[in-house]
């Protein structure tokens, strides 16, 4: 028991409480109230795990404090006292409610309601670039509904018979929990929404190496933590499909192809601001890949080969031809590739590659010398903070005092992980 849960009104939200210490009277009642406080839309009860067998003391504490004089709402005549409920009855009601809500949400899924139909319903048509965005709210609702159902099941999983379920109903519940868990995981993978830690890897390694005294952080090579696109790069597309996208072997070739397209598109959308020109090219190649699949001019194996080549080309973003002066300056390489495409009023991008490389290096050096710590936090709102304005002013001088060009190059730099 943490004592801050027993005092004051600013205690954090608490859904589970583990009693491993002796508590009596007011302290015990206070702990119960902290757990039972409904302080969010997704909380309708609290759980007490009693290691000290304080149940009788709980009843006594409630009896002492649960009186007509203690807590009566004089406005409507109702009391606000703690009620001790039968956990099995409440657990069964919660399980039945979440199960019914999940079934209602899945009602639009077409028959025979197998994995592929769920993917189609909750992810839309992969050929449509807007499909994932249009179905995002539906997917989020499904994720939450499955999580609520699984939590309610886990709360009484060991006591389903005592709660009133027949043997047949227990088996059906177990199958539903497993099925919906598989569907949820498949939808997350199919839509590219599975947690991908790769974008945070460089920043996390920098923090560890800078502030923690230890050996430099290195890759552990755990393929389970890689996204689908990263796994394609590491192991090849067929192994990636077997490990991630179609682990249980339930998807058709069409569903697999749509899952690959969705994951590539997610990567492009996520990273396009870091290098607009490069990812515009990748987006065009993805459109060509989709058109080839739609026209069915090539075999499934040829589609997979082209998809793998596209993913690997995306991973080699910094390997394009550029002046040798830019070697070792990844941020400057991105600037070099985009300087001749940004909008401008008076700024003239150098035509000569050597001069454009020098300009990119000047911008890169200005960021490293003048950008204050934490400037990206100041750049998140529409009105820039003082630290972000320092960056803009430094860039403004280099970009020939062209406001339009400065804003364009600032947007690219703001999304670069190295600055």
ZADO-734356 format. One record per residue (C-alpha): residue in three letters; x, z, y; residue number from 1. Coordinates in steps of 0.1 Angstrom, whole numbers, always signed. Example, Ala and Ser with C-alpha at 12.3 -4.5 7.8 and 13.67 -1.06 7.14 Angstrom:
BEGIN
+-----+-------+-------+-------+-----+
|  aa |    xx |    zz |    yy |   i |
+-----+-------+-------+-------+-----+
| ALA |  +123 |   +78 |   -45 |   1 |
| SER |  +137 |   +71 |   -11 |   2 |
+-----+-------+-------+-------+-----+
# end
This chain:
BEGIN
+-----+-------+-------+-------+-----+
|  aa |    xx |    zz |    yy |   i |
+-----+-------+-------+-------+-----+
| UNK |    +0 |    +0 |    +0 |   1 |
| UNK |   +13 |   -10 |   +34 |   2 |
| UNK |    +5 |   +17 |   +60 |   3 |
| UNK |    -2 |    -8 |   +87 |   4 |
| UNK |   -34 |   -17 |   +68 |   5 |
| UNK |   -46 |   +18 |   +73 |   6 |
| UNK |   -44 |   +21 |  +111 |   7 |
| UNK |   -56 |    +1 |  +141 |   8 |
| UNK |   -77 |   -29 |  +144 |   9 |
| UNK |   -50 |   -56 |  +144 |  10 |
| UNK |   -42 |   -55 |  +107 |  11 |
| UNK |   -37 |   -89 |   +91 |  12 |
| UNK |   -63 |  -105 |   +69 |  13 |
| UNK |   -64 |   -89 |   +35 |  14 |
| UNK |   -83 |  -103 |    +5 |  15 |
| UNK |   -65 |   -85 |   -24 |  16 |
| UNK |   -53 |   -49 |   -23 |  17 |
| UNK |   -32 |   -33 |   -50 |  18 |
| UNK |   -35 |    +5 |   -52 |  19 |
| UNK |    -2 |   +18 |   -66 |  20 |
| UNK |    -2 |   +50 |   -45 |  21 |
| UNK |   -24 |   +81 |   -43 |  22 |
| UNK |   -50 |   +76 |   -15 |  23 |
| UNK |   -79 |  +100 |    -7 |  24 |
| UNK |  -108 |  +103 |   +17 |  25 |
| UNK |  -103 |   +86 |   +50 |  26 |
| UNK |   -72 |   +66 |   +40 |  27 |
| UNK |   -88 |   +53 |    +8 |  28 |
| UNK |  -120 |   +44 |   +27 |  29 |
| UNK |  -100 |   +27 |   +54 |  30 |
| UNK |   -81 |    +6 |   +27 |  31 |
| UNK |  -114 |    -5 |   +12 |  32 |
| UNK |  -127 |   -15 |   +46 |  33 |
| UNK |   -96 |   -36 |   +53 |  34 |
| UNK |  -100 |   -55 |   +21 |  35 |
| UNK |  -138 |   -59 |   +24 |  36 |
| UNK |  -137 |   -71 |   +60 |  37 |
| UNK |  -151 |  -107 |   +63 |  38 |
| UNK |  -127 |  -121 |   +88 |  39 |
| UNK |  -129 |  -158 |   +80 |  40 |
| UNK |  -153 |  -185 |   +68 |  41 |
| UNK |  -136 |  -188 |   +34 |  42 |
| UNK |  -138 |  -151 |   +26 |  43 |
| UNK |  -169 |  -134 |   +13 |  44 |
| UNK |  -155 |  -105 |    -6 |  45 |
| UNK |  -124 |   -85 |   -12 |  46 |
| UNK |  -106 |   -75 |   -44 |  47 |
| UNK |   -92 |   -41 |   -53 |  48 |
| UNK |   -66 |   -39 |   -82 |  49 |
| UNK |   -65 |    -2 |   -91 |  50 |
| UNK |   -32 |    +9 |  -108 |  51 |
| UNK |   -39 |   +46 |  -101 |  52 |
| UNK |   -75 |   +47 |  -116 |  53 |
| UNK |   -89 |   +58 |   -83 |  54 |
| UNK |  -124 |   +44 |   -91 |  55 |
| UNK |  -141 |   +79 |   -90 |  56 |
| UNK |  -123 |   +86 |   -57 |  57 |
| UNK |  -135 |   +53 |   -43 |  58 |
| UNK |  -171 |   +62 |   -52 |  59 |
| UNK |  -166 |   +97 |   -36 |  60 |
| UNK |  -151 |   +82 |    -4 |  61 |
| UNK |  -180 |   +58 |    -1 |  62 |
| UNK |  -205 |   +86 |    -7 |  63 |
| UNK |  -188 |  +107 |   +20 |  64 |
| UNK |  -188 |   +80 |   +46 |  65 |
| UNK |  -218 |   +60 |   +36 |  66 |
| UNK |  -245 |   +80 |   +54 |  67 |
| UNK |  -274 |   +72 |   +77 |  68 |
| UNK |  -256 |   +88 |  +106 |  69 |
| UNK |  -223 |   +71 |  +100 |  70 |
| UNK |  -228 |   +34 |  +108 |  71 |
| UNK |  -263 |   +23 |  +118 |  72 |
| UNK |  -270 |    -8 |  +139 |  73 |
| UNK |  -296 |    +4 |  +163 |  74 |
| UNK |  -303 |   -31 |  +174 |  75 |
| UNK |  -320 |   -42 |  +142 |  76 |
| UNK |  -321 |   -10 |  +122 |  77 |
| UNK |  -297 |   -22 |   +95 |  78 |
| UNK |  -267 |    -2 |   +83 |  79 |
| UNK |  -232 |   -16 |   +82 |  80 |
| UNK |  -219 |    +7 |   +55 |  81 |
| UNK |  -197 |    -4 |   +25 |  82 |
| UNK |  -217 |   -13 |    -6 |  83 |
| UNK |  -200 |   -11 |   -40 |  84 |
| UNK |  -212 |   -41 |   -61 |  85 |
| UNK |  -209 |   -50 |   -97 |  86 |
| UNK |  -178 |   -72 |   -98 |  87 |
| UNK |  -190 |   -92 |  -128 |  88 |
| UNK |  -224 |  -100 |  -113 |  89 |
| UNK |  -207 |  -110 |   -80 |  90 |
| UNK |  -181 |  -130 |   -98 |  91 |
| UNK |  -206 |  -149 |  -118 |  92 |
| UNK |  -226 |  -157 |   -87 |  93 |
| UNK |  -195 |  -169 |   -70 |  94 |
| UNK |  -185 |  -191 |   -99 |  95 |
| UNK |  -220 |  -206 |  -102 |  96 |
| UNK |  -221 |  -213 |   -64 |  97 |
| UNK |  -187 |  -230 |   -62 |  98 |
| UNK |  -194 |  -250 |   -94 |  99 |
| UNK |  -227 |  -262 |   -80 | 100 |
| UNK |  -211 |  -271 |   -46 | 101 |
| UNK |  -183 |  -291 |   -64 | 102 |
| UNK |  -208 |  -310 |   -86 | 103 |
| UNK |  -228 |  -318 |   -54 | 104 |
| UNK |  -197 |  -331 |   -37 | 105 |
| UNK |  -189 |  -353 |   -67 | 106 |
| UNK |  -224 |  -367 |   -70 | 107 |
| UNK |  -215 |  -401 |   -53 | 108 |
| UNK |  -187 |  -407 |   -78 | 109 |
| UNK |  -199 |  -437 |   -99 | 110 |
| UNK |  -204 |  -436 |  -136 | 111 |
| UNK |  -187 |  -430 |  -161 | 112 |
| UNK |  -170 |  -405 |  -137 | 113 |
| UNK |  -136 |  -407 |  -152 | 114 |
| UNK |  -103 |  -405 |  -134 | 115 |
| UNK |  -104 |  -440 |  -120 | 116 |
| UNK |  -138 |  -436 |  -105 | 117 |
| UNK |  -128 |  -404 |   -87 | 118 |
| UNK |   -97 |  -421 |   -72 | 119 |
| UNK |  -119 |  -450 |   -60 | 120 |
| UNK |  -144 |  -426 |   -44 | 121 |
| UNK |  -120 |  -402 |   -27 | 122 |
| UNK |   -92 |  -427 |   -17 | 123 |
| UNK |  -112 |  -459 |   -10 | 124 |
| UNK |   -99 |  -494 |   -14 | 125 |
| UNK |   -61 |  -496 |   -12 | 126 |
| UNK |   -63 |  -531 |    +2 | 127 |
| UNK |   -79 |  -516 |   +33 | 128 |
| UNK |   -53 |  -500 |   +56 | 129 |
| UNK |   -80 |  -478 |   +71 | 130 |
| UNK |   -94 |  -465 |   +38 | 131 |
| UNK |   -72 |  -434 |   +34 | 132 |
| UNK |   -80 |  -423 |   +70 | 133 |
| UNK |  -117 |  -429 |   +65 | 134 |
| UNK |  -119 |  -409 |   +33 | 135 |
| UNK |   -95 |  -381 |   +44 | 136 |
| UNK |  -123 |  -356 |   +53 | 137 |
| UNK |  -139 |  -362 |   +20 | 138 |
| UNK |  -106 |  -355 |    +1 | 139 |
| UNK |  -100 |  -323 |   +21 | 140 |
| UNK |  -135 |  -311 |   +12 | 141 |
| UNK |  -128 |  -319 |   -25 | 142 |
| UNK |   -95 |  -301 |   -24 | 143 |
| UNK |  -111 |  -270 |   -10 | 144 |
| UNK |  -141 |  -271 |   -33 | 145 |
| UNK |  -118 |  -274 |   -64 | 146 |
| UNK |   -96 |  -245 |   -51 | 147 |
| UNK |  -127 |  -223 |   -46 | 148 |
| UNK |  -140 |  -232 |   -80 | 149 |
| UNK |  -107 |  -225 |   -98 | 150 |
| UNK |  -103 |  -191 |   -79 | 151 |
| UNK |  -138 |  -181 |   -88 | 152 |
| UNK |  -132 |  -190 |  -125 | 153 |
| UNK |   -98 |  -172 |  -126 | 154 |
| UNK |  -114 |  -140 |  -112 | 155 |
| UNK |  -136 |  -135 |  -143 | 156 |
| UNK |  -119 |  -158 |  -168 | 157 |
| UNK |  -112 |  -129 |  -192 | 158 |
| UNK |  -147 |  -116 |  -190 | 159 |
| UNK |  -169 |  -147 |  -191 | 160 |
| UNK |  -189 |  -135 |  -221 | 161 |
| UNK |  -196 |  -101 |  -205 | 162 |
| UNK |  -207 |  -120 |  -174 | 163 |
| UNK |  -234 |  -137 |  -193 | 164 |
| UNK |  -220 |  -171 |  -203 | 165 |
| UNK |  -226 |  -184 |  -238 | 166 |
| UNK |  -198 |  -196 |  -260 | 167 |
| UNK |  -207 |  -232 |  -252 | 168 |
| UNK |  -208 |  -225 |  -215 | 169 |
| UNK |  -174 |  -209 |  -217 | 170 |
| UNK |  -159 |  -240 |  -233 | 171 |
| UNK |  -176 |  -262 |  -208 | 172 |
| UNK |  -162 |  -242 |  -179 | 173 |
| UNK |  -127 |  -243 |  -193 | 174 |
| UNK |  -129 |  -281 |  -196 | 175 |
| UNK |  -143 |  -285 |  -161 | 176 |
| UNK |  -115 |  -263 |  -146 | 177 |
| UNK |   -88 |  -284 |  -164 | 178 |
| UNK |  -105 |  -317 |  -155 | 179 |
| UNK |  -110 |  -310 |  -118 | 180 |
| UNK |   -74 |  -297 |  -116 | 181 |
| UNK |   -62 |  -329 |  -130 | 182 |
| UNK |   -84 |  -350 |  -107 | 183 |
| UNK |   -72 |  -330 |   -77 | 184 |
| UNK |   -35 |  -336 |   -86 | 185 |
| UNK |   -42 |  -373 |   -93 | 186 |
| UNK |   -59 |  -378 |   -59 | 187 |
| UNK |   -31 |  -361 |   -41 | 188 |
| UNK |    -6 |  -383 |   -58 | 189 |
| UNK |   -27 |  -415 |   -55 | 190 |
| UNK |   -32 |  -409 |   -17 | 191 |
| UNK |    +4 |  -399 |   -10 | 192 |
| UNK |    -7 |  -364 |    +1 | 193 |
| UNK |   +13 |  -345 |   -25 | 194 |
| UNK |   +37 |  -321 |    -6 | 195 |
| UNK |   +69 |  -341 |    +1 | 196 |
| UNK |   +97 |  -318 |   +12 | 197 |
| UNK |  +121 |  -348 |   +18 | 198 |
| UNK |  +114 |  -351 |   +56 | 199 |
| UNK |  +124 |  -314 |   +60 | 200 |
| UNK |  +155 |  -315 |   +38 | 201 |
| UNK |  +180 |  -323 |   +65 | 202 |
| UNK |  +167 |  -297 |   +89 | 203 |
| UNK |  +165 |  -270 |   +62 | 204 |
| UNK |  +201 |  -278 |   +51 | 205 |
| UNK |  +213 |  -276 |   +87 | 206 |
| UNK |  +196 |  -242 |   +91 | 207 |
| UNK |  +211 |  -229 |   +59 | 208 |
| UNK |  +246 |  -241 |   +66 | 209 |
| UNK |  +245 |  -229 |  +102 | 210 |
| UNK |  +229 |  -194 |   +99 | 211 |
| UNK |  +234 |  -183 |   +63 | 212 |
| UNK |  +269 |  -175 |   +50 | 213 |
| UNK |  +270 |  -193 |   +17 | 214 |
| UNK |  +282 |  -224 |    +0 | 215 |
| UNK |  +268 |  -256 |   +16 | 216 |
| UNK |  +233 |  -264 |    +3 | 217 |
| UNK |  +233 |  -293 |   -22 | 218 |
| UNK |  +207 |  -313 |   -41 | 219 |
| UNK |  +196 |  -297 |   -74 | 220 |
| UNK |  +182 |  -329 |   -86 | 221 |
| UNK |  +148 |  -316 |   -97 | 222 |
| UNK |  +127 |  -348 |  -101 | 223 |
| UNK |   +95 |  -328 |  -100 | 224 |
| UNK |  +100 |  -320 |   -63 | 225 |
| UNK |  +104 |  -357 |   -54 | 226 |
| UNK |   +76 |  -378 |   -39 | 227 |
| UNK |   +66 |  -409 |   -58 | 228 |
| UNK |   +86 |  -432 |   -35 | 229 |
| UNK |  +117 |  -410 |   -38 | 230 |
| UNK |  +113 |  -409 |   -76 | 231 |
| UNK |  +111 |  -448 |   -77 | 232 |
| UNK |  +145 |  -449 |   -59 | 233 |
| UNK |  +160 |  -423 |   -82 | 234 |
| UNK |  +147 |  -434 |  -116 | 235 |
| UNK |  +131 |  -469 |  -112 | 236 |
| UNK |   +94 |  -477 |  -109 | 237 |
| UNK |   +84 |  -475 |  -146 | 238 |
| UNK |   +99 |  -440 |  -151 | 239 |
| UNK |   +84 |  -429 |  -118 | 240 |
| UNK |   +49 |  -440 |  -128 | 241 |
| UNK |   +53 |  -422 |  -162 | 242 |
| UNK |   +65 |  -390 |  -145 | 243 |
| UNK |   +43 |  -388 |  -115 | 244 |
| UNK |   +15 |  -413 |  -110 | 245 |
| UNK |    +2 |  -418 |  -146 | 246 |
| UNK |   +16 |  -387 |  -163 | 247 |
| UNK |   -14 |  -383 |  -186 | 248 |
| UNK |   -18 |  -420 |  -193 | 249 |
| UNK |   -54 |  -422 |  -180 | 250 |
| UNK |   -51 |  -449 |  -153 | 251 |
| UNK |   -55 |  -486 |  -155 | 252 |
| UNK |   -29 |  -511 |  -141 | 253 |
| UNK |   -52 |  -516 |  -111 | 254 |
| UNK |   -53 |  -479 |  -103 | 255 |
| UNK |   -16 |  -476 |  -106 | 256 |
| UNK |   -10 |  -505 |   -83 | 257 |
| UNK |   -33 |  -489 |   -57 | 258 |
| UNK |   -15 |  -456 |   -60 | 259 |
| UNK |   +18 |  -473 |   -53 | 260 |
| UNK |    +4 |  -491 |   -23 | 261 |
| UNK |   -11 |  -459 |    -9 | 262 |
| UNK |   +22 |  -440 |   -12 | 263 |
| UNK |   +42 |  -468 |    +4 | 264 |
| UNK |   +17 |  -470 |   +33 | 265 |
| UNK |   +18 |  -433 |   +38 | 266 |
| UNK |   +56 |  -434 |   +41 | 267 |
| UNK |   +55 |  -462 |   +66 | 268 |
| UNK |   +28 |  -444 |   +87 | 269 |
| UNK |   +47 |  -411 |   +86 | 270 |
| UNK |   +81 |  -426 |   +96 | 271 |
| UNK |   +71 |  -456 |  +118 | 272 |
| UNK |   +78 |  -437 |  +150 | 273 |
| UNK |  +114 |  -430 |  +140 | 274 |
| UNK |  +122 |  -467 |  +139 | 275 |
| UNK |   +93 |  -489 |  +151 | 276 |
| UNK |  +110 |  -523 |  +145 | 277 |
| UNK |  +122 |  -515 |  +110 | 278 |
| UNK |   +88 |  -501 |   +98 | 279 |
| UNK |   +69 |  -530 |  +114 | 280 |
| UNK |   +89 |  -552 |   +91 | 281 |
| UNK |   +82 |  -530 |   +61 | 282 |
| UNK |   +45 |  -530 |   +70 | 283 |
| UNK |   +46 |  -568 |   +70 | 284 |
| UNK |   +62 |  -568 |   +35 | 285 |
| UNK |   +36 |  -544 |   +23 | 286 |
| UNK |    +8 |  -567 |   +35 | 287 |
| UNK |   +25 |  -595 |   +16 | 288 |
| UNK |   +26 |  -574 |   -15 | 289 |
| UNK |   -11 |  -566 |   -12 | 290 |
| UNK |   -20 |  -602 |    -6 | 291 |
| UNK |    +0 |  -612 |   -37 | 292 |
| UNK |   -18 |  -586 |   -58 | 293 |
| UNK |   -52 |  -596 |   -44 | 294 |
| UNK |   -46 |  -633 |   -51 | 295 |
| UNK |   -33 |  -624 |   -86 | 296 |
| UNK |    -7 |  -651 |   -83 | 297 |
| UNK |   +19 |  -631 |  -102 | 298 |
| UNK |   +19 |  -607 |  -131 | 299 |
| UNK |   +16 |  -570 |  -130 | 300 |
| UNK |   +53 |  -567 |  -139 | 301 |
| UNK |   +63 |  -589 |  -110 | 302 |
| UNK |   +41 |  -568 |   -87 | 303 |
| UNK |   +60 |  -537 |   -99 | 304 |
| UNK |   +94 |  -554 |   -94 | 305 |
| UNK |   +85 |  -563 |   -58 | 306 |
| UNK |   +71 |  -529 |   -51 | 307 |
| UNK |  +103 |  -512 |   -63 | 308 |
| UNK |  +124 |  -536 |   -42 | 309 |
| UNK |  +103 |  -527 |   -11 | 310 |
| UNK |  +107 |  -490 |   -17 | 311 |
| UNK |  +144 |  -493 |   -21 | 312 |
| UNK |  +147 |  -515 |   +10 | 313 |
| UNK |  +129 |  -487 |   +29 | 314 |
| UNK |  +155 |  -462 |   +16 | 315 |
| UNK |  +183 |  -484 |   +29 | 316 |
| UNK |  +171 |  -484 |   +65 | 317 |
| UNK |  +205 |  -476 |   +79 | 318 |
| UNK |  +223 |  -502 |   +58 | 319 |
| UNK |  +213 |  -532 |   +78 | 320 |
| UNK |  +240 |  -552 |   +96 | 321 |
| UNK |  +252 |  -537 |  +128 | 322 |
| UNK |  +283 |  -535 |  +149 | 323 |
| UNK |  +311 |  -514 |  +134 | 324 |
| UNK |  +312 |  -493 |  +165 | 325 |
| UNK |  +279 |  -477 |  +154 | 326 |
| UNK |  +292 |  -466 |  +120 | 327 |
| UNK |  +286 |  -429 |  +116 | 328 |
| UNK |  +260 |  -428 |  +144 | 329 |
| UNK |  +226 |  -432 |  +126 | 330 |
| UNK |  +206 |  -424 |  +158 | 331 |
| UNK |  +225 |  -450 |  +177 | 332 |
| UNK |  +218 |  -476 |  +150 | 333 |
| UNK |  +180 |  -470 |  +154 | 334 |
| UNK |  +183 |  -473 |  +192 | 335 |
| UNK |  +204 |  -505 |  +188 | 336 |
| UNK |  +177 |  -521 |  +165 | 337 |
| UNK |  +149 |  -513 |  +190 | 338 |
| UNK |  +164 |  -517 |  +225 | 339 |
| UNK |  +155 |  -554 |  +227 | 340 |
| UNK |  +118 |  -547 |  +217 | 341 |
| UNK |  +108 |  -519 |  +240 | 342 |
| UNK |   +85 |  -526 |  +270 | 343 |
| UNK |  +102 |  -526 |  +304 | 344 |
| UNK |   +96 |  -533 |  +341 | 345 |
| UNK |  +131 |  -538 |  +354 | 346 |
| UNK |  +154 |  -528 |  +325 | 347 |
| UNK |  +172 |  -557 |  +310 | 348 |
| UNK |  +185 |  -552 |  +274 | 349 |
| UNK |  +219 |  -567 |  +269 | 350 |
| UNK |  +219 |  -599 |  +249 | 351 |
| UNK |  +254 |  -595 |  +236 | 352 |
| UNK |  +254 |  -572 |  +205 | 353 |
| UNK |  +286 |  -555 |  +216 | 354 |
| UNK |  +271 |  -545 |  +249 | 355 |
| UNK |  +238 |  -534 |  +233 | 356 |
| UNK |  +258 |  -512 |  +209 | 357 |
| UNK |  +276 |  -496 |  +238 | 358 |
| UNK |  +243 |  -489 |  +255 | 359 |
| UNK |  +230 |  -473 |  +222 | 360 |
| UNK |  +261 |  -452 |  +220 | 361 |
| UNK |  +257 |  -440 |  +256 | 362 |
| UNK |  +221 |  -430 |  +249 | 363 |
| UNK |  +232 |  -412 |  +217 | 364 |
| UNK |  +260 |  -394 |  +236 | 365 |
| UNK |  +236 |  -384 |  +264 | 366 |
| UNK |  +213 |  -368 |  +239 | 367 |
| UNK |  +242 |  -348 |  +223 | 368 |
| UNK |  +256 |  -337 |  +256 | 369 |
| UNK |  +225 |  -330 |  +277 | 370 |
| UNK |  +196 |  -322 |  +253 | 371 |
| UNK |  +189 |  -285 |  +255 | 372 |
| UNK |  +180 |  -265 |  +224 | 373 |
| UNK |  +143 |  -265 |  +216 | 374 |
| UNK |  +136 |  -296 |  +238 | 375 |
| UNK |  +113 |  -311 |  +211 | 376 |
| UNK |   +89 |  -283 |  +214 | 377 |
| UNK |   +86 |  -291 |  +251 | 378 |
| UNK |   +79 |  -327 |  +242 | 379 |
| UNK |   +48 |  -321 |  +221 | 380 |
| UNK |   +22 |  -318 |  +248 | 381 |
| UNK |   +10 |  -345 |  +272 | 382 |
| UNK |   +27 |  -327 |  +301 | 383 |
| UNK |   +64 |  -323 |  +293 | 384 |
| UNK |   +81 |  -290 |  +295 | 385 |
| UNK |  +113 |  -283 |  +315 | 386 |
| UNK |  +136 |  -288 |  +286 | 387 |
| UNK |  +121 |  -322 |  +277 | 388 |
| UNK |  +123 |  -333 |  +313 | 389 |
| UNK |  +160 |  -327 |  +312 | 390 |
| UNK |  +162 |  -352 |  +284 | 391 |
| UNK |  +140 |  -377 |  +302 | 392 |
| UNK |  +161 |  -375 |  +334 | 393 |
| UNK |  +193 |  -381 |  +314 | 394 |
| UNK |  +178 |  -412 |  +298 | 395 |
| UNK |  +162 |  -424 |  +330 | 396 |
| UNK |  +197 |  -430 |  +346 | 397 |
| UNK |  +209 |  -450 |  +316 | 398 |
| UNK |  +178 |  -471 |  +314 | 399 |
| UNK |  +183 |  -485 |  +350 | 400 |
| UNK |  +157 |  -460 |  +363 | 401 |
| UNK |  +129 |  -480 |  +346 | 402 |
| UNK |  +101 |  -455 |  +339 | 403 |
| UNK |   +84 |  -477 |  +313 | 404 |
| UNK |  +116 |  -483 |  +294 | 405 |
| UNK |  +126 |  -447 |  +296 | 406 |
| UNK |   +93 |  -435 |  +282 | 407 |
| UNK |   +95 |  -460 |  +253 | 408 |
| UNK |  +130 |  -450 |  +244 | 409 |
| UNK |  +121 |  -413 |  +247 | 410 |
| UNK |   +93 |  -417 |  +222 | 411 |
| UNK |  +117 |  -432 |  +197 | 412 |
| UNK |  +143 |  -405 |  +203 | 413 |
| UNK |  +117 |  -378 |  +201 | 414 |
| UNK |  +109 |  -387 |  +165 | 415 |
| UNK |  +145 |  -389 |  +154 | 416 |
| UNK |  +154 |  -360 |  +130 | 417 |
| UNK |  +191 |  -360 |  +142 | 418 |
| UNK |  +185 |  -351 |  +178 | 419 |
+-----+-------+-------+-------+-----+
# end
